[in-house]
């Protein structure tokens, strides 16, 4: 099992993963890529060229968590979303692809830029999984009291492992 990230050369990081861990990461990242695929585009060619996207808040709770409203005011939030969501989706896809391209069994050495992409992608995976699991601040207590035959147990353990990876990555970078 991964011992987490450690500082590497020239500001990068190093971690070691087994094949099962890489398989889990790849599966979760594939799901994120499906979720953040380009949203519905405008019929206007100029708006499409400028990356102007939809103004409605997503109805899927995971997408609403990944792309939260910027303002409490619905009109301001819709206008902000219209001009930013397309670029945010592109960034999330780029981060997930960076992580997919560099995740491999064995020792993984990441540059500082790759490590930062991993950090953002791990955050997206954790937000998505945490939203689906309805994770609260009491997750550790809930996990400690959860029997291993509970059907939710593997997902909660995976969430906990992702939290650990993200924590060691942040510490290795700073």
One Martini backbone bead per residue (centre of mass of N, CA, C, O) as a GRO file, in nm:
protein
  174
    1UNK     BB    1   0.100   0.034   0.017
    2UNK     BB    2   0.087   0.350   0.024
    3UNK     BB    3   0.306   0.607   0.180
    4UNK     BB    4   0.293   0.836   0.009
    5UNK     BB    5   0.427   1.146  -0.004
    6UNK     BB    6   0.743   1.283  -0.109
    7UNK     BB    7   1.001   1.453  -0.147
    8UNK     BB    8   1.179   1.561  -0.425
    9UNK     BB    9   1.306   1.679  -0.698
   10UNK     BB   10   1.290   2.004  -0.767
   11UNK     BB   11   0.992   2.017  -0.606
   12UNK     BB   12   0.896   1.746  -0.610
   13UNK     BB   13   0.752   1.410  -0.610
   14UNK     BB   14   0.706   1.092  -0.427
   15UNK     BB   15   0.562   0.764  -0.506
   16UNK     BB   16   0.399   0.452  -0.417
   17UNK     BB   17   0.232   0.204  -0.623
   18UNK     BB   18   0.000  -0.021  -0.675
   19UNK     BB   19  -0.207  -0.166  -0.898
   20UNK     BB   20  -0.472  -0.126  -0.738
   21UNK     BB   21  -0.444   0.177  -0.688
   22UNK     BB   22  -0.431   0.261  -0.985
   23UNK     BB   23  -0.706   0.147  -1.061
   24UNK     BB   24  -0.871   0.329  -0.877
   25UNK     BB   25  -0.776   0.600  -0.986
   26UNK     BB   26  -0.860   0.553  -1.282
   27UNK     BB   27  -1.160   0.512  -1.231
   28UNK     BB   28  -1.217   0.786  -1.093
   29UNK     BB   29  -1.108   0.966  -1.324
   30UNK     BB   30  -1.302   0.870  -1.542
   31UNK     BB   31  -1.552   0.980  -1.398
   32UNK     BB   32  -1.467   1.274  -1.397
   33UNK     BB   33  -1.444   1.309  -1.702
   34UNK     BB   34  -1.744   1.255  -1.752
   35UNK     BB   35  -1.858   1.485  -1.573
   36UNK     BB   36  -1.654   1.726  -1.717
   37UNK     BB   37  -1.753   1.745  -1.965
   38UNK     BB   38  -1.869   1.923  -2.186
   39UNK     BB   39  -2.106   2.126  -2.183
   40UNK     BB   40  -2.352   2.293  -2.281
   41UNK     BB   41  -2.379   2.474  -2.560
   42UNK     BB   42  -2.397   2.718  -2.769
   43UNK     BB   43  -2.546   2.838  -3.068
   44UNK     BB   44  -2.335   3.051  -3.066
   45UNK     BB   45  -2.034   3.087  -3.222
   46UNK     BB   46  -1.904   3.309  -3.047
   47UNK     BB   47  -1.950   3.180  -2.772
   48UNK     BB   48  -1.795   2.921  -2.832
   49UNK     BB   49  -1.521   3.063  -2.899
   50UNK     BB   50  -1.521   3.208  -2.597
   51UNK     BB   51  -1.644   3.000  -2.375
   52UNK     BB   52  -1.946   3.029  -2.348
   53UNK     BB   53  -2.182   2.916  -2.124
   54UNK     BB   54  -2.375   2.814  -1.899
   55UNK     BB   55  -2.601   2.944  -1.628
   56UNK     BB   56  -2.680   2.690  -1.495
   57UNK     BB   57  -2.715   2.503  -1.235
   58UNK     BB   58  -2.648   2.209  -1.148
   59UNK     BB   59  -2.836   1.917  -1.052
   60UNK     BB   60  -2.599   1.769  -0.983
   61UNK     BB   61  -2.441   1.746  -0.684
   62UNK     BB   62  -2.151   1.711  -0.790
   63UNK     BB   63  -2.145   1.948  -0.990
   64UNK     BB   64  -2.226   2.160  -0.777
   65UNK     BB   65  -1.957   2.111  -0.616
   66UNK     BB   66  -1.750   2.161  -0.856
   67UNK     BB   67  -1.971   2.413  -0.946
   68UNK     BB   68  -2.022   2.658  -0.770
   69UNK     BB   69  -2.162   2.920  -0.656
   70UNK     BB   70  -2.050   3.258  -0.630
   71UNK     BB   71  -2.343   3.352  -0.555
   72UNK     BB   72  -2.646   3.415  -0.410
   73UNK     BB   73  -2.717   3.556  -0.654
   74UNK     BB   74  -2.853   3.429  -0.932
   75UNK     BB   75  -2.765   3.629  -1.157
   76UNK     BB   76  -2.466   3.653  -1.084
   77UNK     BB   77  -2.405   3.352  -1.093
   78UNK     BB   78  -2.489   3.303  -1.389
   79UNK     BB   79  -2.286   3.499  -1.516
   80UNK     BB   80  -2.030   3.372  -1.405
   81UNK     BB   81  -2.074   3.087  -1.520
   82UNK     BB   82  -2.082   3.161  -1.822
   83UNK     BB   83  -1.757   3.262  -1.808
   84UNK     BB   84  -1.619   2.993  -1.639
   85UNK     BB   85  -1.699   2.685  -1.674
   86UNK     BB   86  -1.542   2.600  -1.923
   87UNK     BB   87  -1.258   2.648  -1.800
   88UNK     BB   88  -1.295   2.466  -1.553
   89UNK     BB   89  -1.338   2.204  -1.708
   90UNK     BB   90  -1.068   2.203  -1.856
   91UNK     BB   91  -0.892   2.193  -1.599
   92UNK     BB   92  -1.005   1.927  -1.484
   93UNK     BB   93  -0.927   1.754  -1.727
   94UNK     BB   94  -0.622   1.812  -1.725
   95UNK     BB   95  -0.567   1.703  -1.442
   96UNK     BB   96  -0.675   1.415  -1.488
   97UNK     BB   97  -0.480   1.348  -1.722
   98UNK     BB   98  -0.218   1.383  -1.569
   99UNK     BB   99  -0.280   1.160  -1.367
  100UNK     BB  100  -0.326   0.930  -1.568
  101UNK     BB  101  -0.040   0.952  -1.713
  102UNK     BB  102   0.130   0.914  -1.416
  103UNK     BB  103  -0.013   0.665  -1.325
  104UNK     BB  104   0.175   0.398  -1.164
  105UNK     BB  105   0.326   0.133  -1.096
  106UNK     BB  106   0.523   0.225  -0.846
  107UNK     BB  107   0.734   0.474  -0.900
  108UNK     BB  108   0.640   0.821  -0.863
  109UNK     BB  109   0.743   1.106  -1.047
  110UNK     BB  110   0.690   1.453  -0.979
  111UNK     BB  111   0.641   1.744  -1.064
  112UNK     BB  112   0.521   2.027  -0.948
  113UNK     BB  113   0.298   2.051  -1.165
  114UNK     BB  114   0.189   1.764  -1.141
  115UNK     BB  115   0.126   1.777  -0.837
  116UNK     BB  116  -0.085   2.003  -0.862
  117UNK     BB  117  -0.275   1.841  -1.043
  118UNK     BB  118  -0.319   1.613  -0.842
  119UNK     BB  119  -0.441   1.784  -0.620
  120UNK     BB  120  -0.689   1.876  -0.783
  121UNK     BB  121  -0.791   1.592  -0.865
  122UNK     BB  122  -0.822   1.477  -0.582
  123UNK     BB  123  -1.028   1.684  -0.495
  124UNK     BB  124  -1.244   1.608  -0.701
  125UNK     BB  125  -1.276   1.314  -0.615
  126UNK     BB  126  -1.351   1.373  -0.320
  127UNK     BB  127  -1.598   1.547  -0.375
  128UNK     BB  128  -1.758   1.338  -0.531
  129UNK     BB  129  -1.754   1.106  -0.325
  130UNK     BB  130  -1.852   1.269  -0.078
  131UNK     BB  131  -2.126   1.342  -0.199
  132UNK     BB  132  -2.233   1.053  -0.248
  133UNK     BB  133  -2.175   0.973   0.070
  134UNK     BB  134  -2.231   1.205   0.267
  135UNK     BB  135  -2.002   1.350   0.400
  136UNK     BB  136  -1.874   1.419   0.717
  137UNK     BB  137  -1.696   1.509   0.998
  138UNK     BB  138  -1.766   1.196   1.107
  139UNK     BB  139  -1.612   0.980   0.935
  140UNK     BB  140  -1.419   0.842   1.140
  141UNK     BB  141  -1.638   0.739   1.326
  142UNK     BB  142  -1.801   0.586   1.116
  143UNK     BB  143  -1.570   0.400   1.019
  144UNK     BB  144  -1.497   0.273   1.297
  145UNK     BB  145  -1.816   0.157   1.321
  146UNK     BB  146  -1.786   0.000   1.056
  147UNK     BB  147  -1.850  -0.272   0.902
  148UNK     BB  148  -1.691  -0.457   0.655
  149UNK     BB  149  -1.988  -0.559   0.536
  150UNK     BB  150  -2.050  -0.293   0.451
  151UNK     BB  151  -2.123  -0.160   0.142
  152UNK     BB  152  -1.969   0.125   0.212
  153UNK     BB  153  -1.678   0.067   0.307
  154UNK     BB  154  -1.497   0.090   0.049
  155UNK     BB  155  -1.567   0.389  -0.007
  156UNK     BB  156  -1.470   0.505   0.266
  157UNK     BB  157  -1.179   0.403   0.243
  158UNK     BB  158  -1.116   0.550  -0.016
  159UNK     BB  159  -1.162   0.833   0.090
  160UNK     BB  160  -0.948   0.816   0.311
  161UNK     BB  161  -0.708   0.762   0.118
  162UNK     BB  162  -0.736   1.025  -0.045
  163UNK     BB  163  -0.686   1.208   0.195
  164UNK     BB  164  -0.403   1.107   0.254
  165UNK     BB  165  -0.277   1.173  -0.017
  166UNK     BB  166  -0.333   1.475  -0.012
  167UNK     BB  167  -0.182   1.537   0.249
  168UNK     BB  168   0.101   1.433   0.158
  169UNK     BB  169   0.121   1.621  -0.085
  170UNK     BB  170   0.109   1.890   0.056
  171UNK     BB  171   0.353   1.836   0.247
  172UNK     BB  172   0.564   1.783   0.013
  173UNK     BB  173   0.530   2.076  -0.116
  174UNK     BB  174   0.554   2.232   0.191
   0.00000   0.00000   0.00000
